Each structure stands twice: as structure tokens, then as C-alpha cells.
Amino acid sequence: MALVPQETYQVLHCKHNETAIEDEPEITAWVKRTKINPVHPFVVWAKGDTSELTQLYQDLPKETTHGYPSSGISFGRAMISPSIDITTAGGENLPRYLWRATHDGQPYGGLRSRGQNGAPPPYFAAQFILHCNWKSRDPSPFMSWTSEKGSAYFVAASYQARGYNNVKVTRVDTQGEGWDRERQKIWRVASLVNALKYPGLAGRDVLMHEYLIENSVPEEAIESFNWLALVKKSLEAQDKAAFVRSRWNAHCKAVDAKKKEKQKEKDDEIDAYAKEYNLSRDEATEWYEEDARERRSSCVKTFRRRYKEHKRLLQRRS
């Protein structure tokens, strides 16, 4: 299958943490959490000339409040830059399969994000920050997946231990059928952390194998496995492996016993040579080795002689 192409997008770059607006009077725009935006939990509050922002983000004018700073807001994420380039996961850097653990307690079976309106460029960075905050309960437009199957297994085991029902491990084929690449974008968390340069996220090993998928995954591209069935299959495989190991160990023991038996026979014969002919151990060993070579040579000669006799007999019969 063809590799998934990478796409580059421009997003508004804001700071990782909220700060007091009055402490940074030079900042011209802030990304602020709000309830007045019915579609997204953020709004951009700007002062002065907003033409650069409105040219970059066509859907921003109706969401930009020009009442700032008299609007009453006191905290927000300061804008670092009106735009910064970020790139979707794709090409050879995107794994063929991504994994995720789910259970019945998750909305939409864990295969759709709780936030269903995507992550528009003006709010992308803020949405990303909230998603990476495990304490946040805000609906996220992203779903976390991992390139490490073992990580998904670990999460599934923890779900089962905590009593969740119908725990599954789901695999999605990133090159499969049914993808809407415009709506169902795939992002590599490590790449986003590197591009956005948020110190609070840099260096967190758990994020290095994490990928984010926006909105949902196509049903045609997923395959789900019941966790308990996987555990049972794994235990059966372990039992089978244990049986194979036991048979192999028994075989190795038999081979070792045979070697020891042959070595004992050899030692007994050498001792017999030494006793009968009054030889040292080394001299008796040399005699034994010479006799062994003669016996092998005699066996070879006997085989060759019998083979020639058999061949002549066949020729006479023909």
C-alpha cells in the first residue's frame, strides 16, 4: 500500500501555561478558555490590529473579541507567534499499525474522540496542551494511540484490574481503507512537542511512542481483540512453549547421558590398557586412540569391500 503523505499546517503558537494578562502588556493576543464559544472551549482575545490573524485563520473574525483588555479576562495563554508550522505523521515515520486499549465505559466505545469538532489552527496548541494533561476532563478532539503493542496491553491489563467491562485492544491500519485524511489527521506527539517547544512535555518518555488521531478512526481500518481472549491465548501459548521446553530439556538430558555413558566406556577401556600393559594414563590414551582409528579404518574398508561385492552381483544379474 502507498505510504500516507505528510501534510504541513500553520497553527497559532501560544504559551504552555496560563499567565496573568496584566503581567505581559506587550502581548497582542491570548488564547483563553471560555464557555461563550459553542463549538470550541477556546476563544482568541486580541487587541489592536488583527489583520494578520484574520488573514491566517479565516474562521477567526467572528470569534475574535476586540473588547480586550476591558473584556474582564485576567488569565490566558499568551500568543508567542501568529503561526508556526506543524506536520502530520506520514511517510516512513508513520507505523503501519497503531494500538489502543478500550472498555465499555468510554464514550463511543473508545474509538471516537469526546470532542467532535476537531482542532482548528487557532486553538490547536491549546487543545494539544489540555489533551496531554491527564488531569483535564475537558472533551478532547484527539484520541491517544501508541506504536507499542505492549503499551496497549499494559493499559488493557490495568483496565481489567480496575473492573471495567469488555476490555479490548484495538489495532488500526494507518494505510487501510476509509480514511478521511482532512478530518482524521494523525499526529506524532514527539514531533509536536519538538515543534511547539513546550518544556513541560519534553523528555516524557511515555509520549515518545504516542500518536494522536483527530475525531475518529474508520471502521474499515480497525481490528479489535477481546482482552480476556488474548490473555487465554497467551496462557495457552505459554503452556505449549513450556511443553516444548520440557521435551527439549528431556532430549538434552538424554544426549548428555549418552555422552557420559560413552565417555565412561572410553575411560574404562583406557584403564584396561593401562593395567594390562603397565602404561601411564597418557600412553594408554594414545593406544586407545590408535586402536579406535584402526577400527574406524577397518569399518570403512569392510563397507567398501561389501559395496563392491554388491555392485558386481548386480552387474552379473543384469
N, C-alpha and C positions, 0 to 999 in steps of 0.2 A: 504494500500500500504506500501511497505518496505521503511524505512527511508533512506535518502540519506547519504551514508558513507562520513566521513570526510577524507580528504587527506592532508598530510603534504609535503611541498615543501621547498627547500632551495633557497634563493634569496640573491643577493648581497645587503648588507646593506650600504647605503650611507647617508650622512647628509641631513637634511631637506632643507637647504638653500645653494645657491652657495656662495663660498668664493674665495678669491684670492689665486692662487696656490703658489705664492711666499711667502705667509704668513705661509704656513704649509709644509715646505720642507721634513718633516718626512713621509708624506703621500705617499704611493706607487702606488695608483690608484685613478682615478677620473672618475665619470660619467658625461659626457659632452653632452649638446645638440648640434646637428650637422645636416647638410644637406648632408653630404657625405655618410651616411648610407641610401640606397634607401628603406629599409624595415622599419626601426625604426628611430625615431628622436633623438636617443642617440648613443653614442659610448663610450667604456671604454678605457681610455688612461692610460697606465701603464708604469712603469719604473722598471728596474731590473728583477728579477726572476718572471716570470708569470706562472710558472708551476702549482701552487695551483689553480689559476683562471681557467686555461685551463683544468685542471682535473675536476673541479667542473662543468664547463659550456662548453660542447663540441662544441657549435657553436661560441665560443668566439675567437679562434685564428685568424680567418680571419677578425675579427672586432677589434682586439686589435692593437693599433698603438704603436710601440716601439720607435717612434721618440720623445716621451715625454722626457724631457720638452722642447726640441727645436722645437716642432711642431707649436709653436706660440700661443697655447691656454693660457689664463691668468686667467680664472674663471672656476669653475666646482663644482660638489658635491663630497666632499671628501669621500672615502671609509672608513667606520667605521669598517666593518668586511667583509671578503670574503664571508661569508654565515651566514644566520640566518634562523631559521625555522618559517614558517607561515603555517596556517592551513585553509583549506576551510570551509565554513559553511556547517554543516551537522548534522545528528542525531536529537535529540530532540530540539537542539538550532536553527534549521532552520525552520522558519514558513512554514506552508503548502502553503500559498499564499503570493505573493509579488505584489505590486501595483505600477503603473507608469502612469503619465499623458502625453499625446502626442498630437501633432497637425500636420497639413499638411506641415508646414514649416520645419519640422525636416527631415534630410536625412533618407531614408529607412522607413519612417513612424514612426520613433522613436523607432523601435524595433530591430535595429541593431546598433552597435557602429560605430562611424565615423572612428576609427582606426580598420582595419580589420585583423591585424597581431598578435593579442594577446599581452600579456605582458610577454616576456621571462624573466627568472630569473635574468639575469644581469641588466635588466632595470626595473624590476617590481616596485621597491621602487620609482624610479624617475617618472615612469608613474603614480603611485598612488598619488604622491605629486602634479603633474600637474592636475590630474583629480579633486582633492579636492580644487584646486584654481579656483574659479568661474570666475576669470578674464581671465583665459587661453583660447585661441582659438585654441590650438593645437588639432588635432584629437586624441581622447582617445580610447583605446581598451575596456573601461568599459562603461556600462550603469548603471545609478543610479536607484534603485528601493527602495521601502520602505515597511516595515511591517505594517505601519499605513495607513489604508484606508483613514482616514480623512486627512492625509497629501497630498495624491494624489488628493483628492477632492479640497483641498485648491489651489494646483498648477493649476489644471484644471480651477478653477474659475478665477485665475489670467490670464491664457492664454486667456480665453473667454473675459475678461475685456480688454485685450490688442488688441483684434481684430483678433486673429488667427482663421483660419477656421478648421472645422471638428475636434474639440477638443474631445478627448476620454480619458476614464480611462480604463486602461488595467490591467487585473489580470493574473498572470502566476502561474500555478500549479507547484511548485518545485518538486513534486513527480510524475508529469504527464509523458506522453509518448514523445518520440522523443529527449530526452536529449543526447547530446554528452558531457559527463562529463569531458573529457580531454580538449575539446575546449571551452565548455560553462561552465566554472567554476563559482561558486557562492562564494563570499567573504562577510563576515560581517565587515563593516567599523570599528566598535568599537574594534573588535579583532585585526585588522591590526594596528590600532593606538596604541593599547596596546603592540603589539609585536615590532613594529618599534620605539616606544617611541619618536614620534615627538611632541615636546611641542606646536608647533603652531596649532596642531589639537586636542590635548587633551582638554577635557572639553567643546567641542562644542556640545551642546545638539542636534542640528539638525542632527548630524551624528550618534546618538545612535541607531536610527531605520533604518539606511540606509544600503542597501546591494548593492554590485556591481556584475554584471553579465558580463562575458567576451564575446565579439564578437556579440552574438545574442541569441535569445530565440527560441525554436522550435514552429512552428505554431500550432502543435497539443496540446500544453500545455497552450495556451493563450485564453483569452476571453475578448473582447473589448466592452465597453459600451459608447454610444454617450452621451456626457456631457449634452447637452440640454434635451435629453430624460430623463436622470437621474434627472435633475432639475424639469422637468414637473412631473415626477412620485413622486418626493419628495413633491412637492406642493400639488398634489392630495392626498397624504398620510396625509399631514398636514391638508388639508380640511376635510378629513374623520375623522381624530383624533379630529379636532375641533367640528365636528358634534356629535361625540360620547361624547365628554366632555360636550357639551351643553345639550344633552339628560340626561346625568348623573347628571348634575347640576340641571336640572329641576326635576328629580326624588328626589334628595336630598332635594330640596326646598319643594316638596310635602310632603315628610316624615316629615320634620321639622314642616310644617304647621299642619299636622295631630297630631303630638306630642303636639304642642301648644294648639290645639283645645281640646284634651283630658285633658291636664293639666288645662285648663280653666274650663272645666266641673267639674273636681275634686275640684278645688278651690271654684266653685260656690256651690257645694254640701256641702263642709266643712263649708262655710259661712252660709249656710242654717241651718245646725246642730247647729252652734254656736248661731245663732239668735233665733232659735225655742226653744232650751233647755237652753239658757243662759250659754253657755260654753265658756271657753277660746279657743284660736286657737289650742293649743296642744291637749286639751281634745276633741275638735271636730274632729281633725285629727285622734285620736285614735278610736273614734266612727266610723268614716268613714271607716278606715282600717278594723275594726272588721266586719262591715256590708259587706264590699267587700269580705272578706274571707268567710262569710256565704253564700253570693250569689254564689261565685265560688263553694263552697261545695255543695250547693243546685243544681247547674247546673250539677255537676258530679253525684250526686245521681240520678237526673232525667234521665241523659243519661244512667246510669247503669240499672235503672228500666225499661226504654223503650227497652234497648238492650235485657234484659232477657225476656220481653214480646214478642219481635220479635222472639227470639230464640225458645220459647215454641210454638209459632204459626207455625213456620217452621217445628217443630217436629211433631205437630198434622197433618199437611198436608202430611207429608211423611208417 
